[in-house]
Amino acid sequence: MQNRVAITGMGIISSIGNTVEANLHALLNEKKGIAPIVNIETRHKDDIKVGEILQTNAQLAESLNLPQNNTYSRTALLGCIAAKQALKQANINDIKAFRTGLISSTSAGGMDMTEKHFQKYQSNPESRKFISSHHAVDSTEKIAEYLGITEFSTTISTACSSAANAIMLGARLIKSGQLDRVIVGGTDGLAKFTINGFKTLMILSDSDCTPFDANRKGLNLGEAAAYLVLESDALVKHDNKAVLGYLAGYGNANDAFHQTASSENGEGAFLAMSKALDVAQLAPEHISYINAHGTATPNNDLSEGQAIKRIFGYAIPDFSSTKAFTGHTLAAAGAIEAVYSVLALQNNVMFPNLNFKTAIPELNILPVTKVTEKPIDYVLSNSFGFGGNCSTLIFSKTP
């Protein structure tokens, strides 16, 4: 039998809290983190709202005991904080005691450092040390170094499905026996690059986003990092570890429809959910709750809704999008919502789809709009990225 994949630790920092406990408290008390921009000087301060972590890079670095002259981007800083939390909860004191890997994901990489220093690169030699912080791999390398991981590390950047794909790859490395445990997740700090890019695409909302609402206007960007510790069954038994939940299934598909848009019938989402159910050996009726991708853009919510209806027919499980709390955290989204999915399992609770008023006429489906308790055995979590890269994860309480 292939190794089953247990989740033994989680860490998160987002606009609604700097720990797992703080995020859960915000979710249960409907405390959203969407607000006007504070940390970034941009002409769009009055145009959009974001899910921002209200700490400067210097404050984040100080919490990690890094020297003042460090070259950590905001993406790397957030990643180190969340990954450190995950290791602590998993009670891992010796990172080299077992074959341990890191799979981290990002979209923005070190853009915040590049934006700050690029005009000085030629005139100020001191600024050139930040050039290496630009690429996506730099944050992964810094997190691995900070944690002491040397066995294996890699970076995934598949837009908004990145962290879900990191979790998926980590599970496959454990199942195939190549690693005993893997720290998996994603991190993205806000930067002008992402703000201006999404503004150009004309999919940002000037108010709080409204996932799955007929009058949705677009998404709110967010910044965050989240990591989970995946461990093999054998390692869990060896160390007699507490298990938070299990990764029961996963699927990835690409409908190759458009660079930024999803297909009208949700083909990629449909295939990803179908594959995840197959891997988990579950029927659609086993799913208790769906943490939907739910970006609040006209295209995504209609497409994802069509795919959900194709999978579940007239028996659609309770579902909601938590992006109205945190904003869309890009590469981190799949990991943020993986943490929320495990919290839903642990607490037998579904988190509300904030700001919802009117059903999309073509779908006529209603999300959960209040904190709702019920027995939950399986949570399906969707993460869909640009380029049609669609991924689905299924989490369970038991193996």
N, C-alpha and C positions, 0 to 999 in steps of 0.2 A: 504494500500500500504506500502511495506517495505521502510525504510529510504533510500533515494538516498545518494550516498557517494561523497561529494565535497572535493576538494583539496584547502586548504586555505593558506598553507605555504610550502615553500621548503628551504632546506639548503644543501650545498654541499662543500666539500673540496676534491680536486683531484690534479693530476699532472699538469692539465692545468688551475687551478685557485682555489682560496681560498673562492670564493663566487659563487652564481648562476650567477651573472652578468659577472664575470670574465670567467666562463666556457662558457657562451654563446658567449662572445667576441672571445674566442679561437676557438670555433666550427665554427663561421662565417668567421674567418680569417685563417682557416686551420693551426692553431698553435698547433702542437702535443706536448705531454709531455714525449715522449719516448727518453731515453738517458742512458748512462752508469750509474752504481750504484755509489752513493756518500756516503750515510749515513751508509751503512753496510759493515763491513770488511769481505770479502768473497773471496775465491780463484776463484770465477766465475766472477770477475769484468770485465774481458776482454772477457768472453764467451757469455754474454747475455746483453740485454738492458731491461730496466723496466720503468714503469710510476711511478716516485717517487715524493713525496712531499718534497721539499727542505727546511724543517725545522726540527730541532732536537726536541726530546721530551721535553727538557728544554724550548725551545722557544714556543712550543705548550702549555705547562703548564702555562707559563707566560701570554700568551694571554687569558687564562681562569682564571687568578688570583689565581692559586692554590699554596699552600705552596711548598717550595723546597723539603721537605721530603715526598711528596705524593707517593702513590703506584699505580698511573694510568699507565696502559700499553699504548703503542702507539695506539692500537685499541680503547681504552676508550677515549683517548685524542681527536682523530679524530672524534669519535662519538659525544662527547660533543659539539665540535665546530659546526658540521653540524646541530645537533638537536637544539642547541641554535638559530642558524640562522632561522630555520624553524618556531620556536615559535615566533620569532620577526616579521617575515613577516606575520604570521597569527594574529598578534596583540593580543597575549594572555598574559595578565598581571597577571591574577589570575588563576593559574593552577588548583586550587581546586574548582573553581566556578561551574564546570560541571564534570561529570564522565569522567575522562581522563585516558587513558592507554598508555603504551609504549610497542611496539613489536620491538625488535632489533635483528639483526642477525650478526653472525660472523663465520668465519672458523678458523682463526689463533688464536683468543682469545688473551691471554697475552704471547704468545710465545717469543716475544722480551725481556720481563722481565725475563722469565725462562732461556733463553739462556745466558743472562748477569750474572745471579746470582746463577745458580744451583750448580756450583762448590764450592760456598762459604757457602751453606746452613748449612753444618755441622760445619764448623770452625768459621763462623761469625754469631752470633745470630741476628745482625742487618739486615742481608740479608733475614732472614726468613719471614719478614713481606711481602715480595713480592710473597711468595708461593700462597697466596690467589688470586693473580692477574692472575694466569695461566688459570683458567677455563673460558669457554665461557660466563657463566652467570655473571662473575665479571664486564665485560664492561657494560652490561645491567644495573646492579645494580648501578654502578657509574653514568651512564647517568641519570637514574631515580632519584637518589639522587640529582644530580646537578640541574636537572630541577624541583625538588620538587614533582615528581609524586609518589603517594602512593596507588592509587585506584587499579591499575592492571599493572603488567609487566611480560613479558615472553621473552624467547630467542629461536630463530629458527636457526638451523644449518643443512641445507640440501645442503651443498656445494654451487655451483654457482647459484642455484635458491633460495637461502636463503632469500634475501631481497624481491624478488617477492612474496614469500610465506608469509613474514611478512605483506606486503601490502594487500595481499589477506585475511589473518586472521583478520587484522584490519577492513577491509570492512565488513566482516561477523559479527563481534562483533557490529558494528554500525547498520547494517541491522536488526539484531536480537534484537536490543534495549538494549543490555547489557552495552554499553558505548555510550557516546555522541560524543567523539572525541578520536582519537588515533594517537600518533606519531609513524610512521612506517618507517623502513629502515634498513640499514646495515652499518657495518664498518669493515675494515680489514687493519691493518698495515703490511708492509713487514717485513719478518723475514727470517733468514737462513733456518728455518724449511720449509717454503713454497718454497724458492728458490731451496734448495737441493731436496725436494720432487718432484717438477715438473721437475727438471733436471734428476732425476732418471727415471721418466716416459718418458723421451726423447721427450717431446713435447714443449720445449722452443726454440724460434728462436734466432739466434745470430745477427739478424738484425731487422729492423722495420718490424712488422708483416704485412701480406698482406691478409686480410679477403676476402674469396670467389675468390681468385686468383688460377689459375691452378698450379702455382709454389709455393704455400704457404708452409712454413717450420715449422710453429708452432706459439705459442702465446708469447706475452710479458706480464709478470706479472705486476700488478700495485697495488697501495694502494690508498684508498679513503674512504670517508664516505658520505652518503646522507640520508636525512630524509624528509618525507612529513607529513604534518598535514592533516589527514582525519577528516571531521566533517559531522554530519548528516544534512539533509536539514532543520530540525526544528531548529537546533542551528544556522545555517547560517541565517535563517530568523529572529531568535530572536535577533541576534547581528548585523543584516544588513551587513553581511560580503561580501567582494569582493571574488569571486571564480576564481581560476586559471584554473580550469578544473574539470572534473569528472572522477571517475573510473567507466567505463561503464560495463566492463566484466572481468572475470578472470577464469582460468582453471589450474588444476594441474593433471598430470598423470605420471605413471611410467611404462616403457616398460620392466623393469626387465631383460634387455638384457645382461648387463656386468657391472662389477664394475666401470670401467672408460670410456668405449666406448658407443657410441650411436648406435642403430640398423641401418642397411643399408637403410631401407626404412623410417626411422624417425618416427617410430610408436608412441613413447612417445610424440614427438613434435607435430605430427598430432593430437593426442588425446587432448593435452593441448590447442592447437589453436581452435579445434572444440568446446571444452567445453566453452572456453572464448567467442566465437561467440554466442553460445547458451545462456549463461548468459546475454550477452548484447542484445540479440534478434536482431542480425545483420546478414546479408548475407555477404559472402566474398567480394562482390563488393562494400560494404560500406567502406572498409578499404582504407584510403588514402595513408598510409605510414607504412612501417614495420621497426622498429628498431630491427634488427636481433641480435641473440646471437653472431654469427660470430666471433669465437675465432681465426680463421686462422690456426686451426689444420686440417690435412687431413680428419680426421673422422668427426668432428663436422660440418664443412661447407658443406660437401657432404650430410650428413644425414639431416641437417636442410633444405638444398636446396630441397631435395626430398620431405620432408614434406610440404614445401611451395607450391611446384608444385602439390602435392596431394590435398591441400586445394583450391588453386586458379586456377588450370588448366592453360589455356593459357592467363589468364588475371591477371598476377602477378602484385601486386601493386609495386610502387617504393619502394626500400628497400636499406638499408645500415647498416654496422656495425660501431659503433663509438669506438670500442676497439683499433683501430689504433691511436686514440688520447690519451687514458688514460691507455692503457694496460688492461688486464683482472683483475679486482679488486675483484675477488672471491665472497665472500658473499655480498659485497657491490654492485656488478654489477647490480642487478635488480633495486636497488634504484637509482643508478647513471643514468641508462638509462630510468627510470621512469621520473626523472627530465628532461632529454633531450627530452623525448616524449612530456611532457607538454610544454616545450619551443618550440618544433616544432609546436604544436597546436597554441600557443599564437602568434607566429611570422609567421605562414604560410610558413614555410621553412623546407627543408630537408637537413640534414647534410651529408657531403661527406664520402664515403668509401675510405679512403686514401690508396695510394700505389697500387691500383688495375691496372692490365695491361691486363691479359688474362683470359677469362672465363673458368670455369671448364668444360671440354668436356662433361662429363656425364650430366651436368645440362644445359649448354649453356644459363645462365641467367646473366644479367648485372646489377650490383648495381649502385646507384647514386654516381658519382665520383666528382661532384662539388656542391657547395652550390646552391640550387635550390629553387626558390620560387614558390608556387602554393597553392590554397585553400586546407586546411587540416581540416577535421572534425573528423576523427577517426585515432588514431595511435595504432598499435599492437606492443607490445614489448615482445620479447622472452628471457627467461633465463633458461638454461638447465644445470643441475648439474650432478656430478658423481653419480653412482648408478642408473642412469636412471631417476632422479627426474627432470621432465620437467614442467615449469610453463609459462603461457602466461597472460599478462595483456592488456586490451584495454582501452585507454583513449579517452575522448571526450570533445568537447567544451561546450556542453549543456547536461542537464540531459537526 
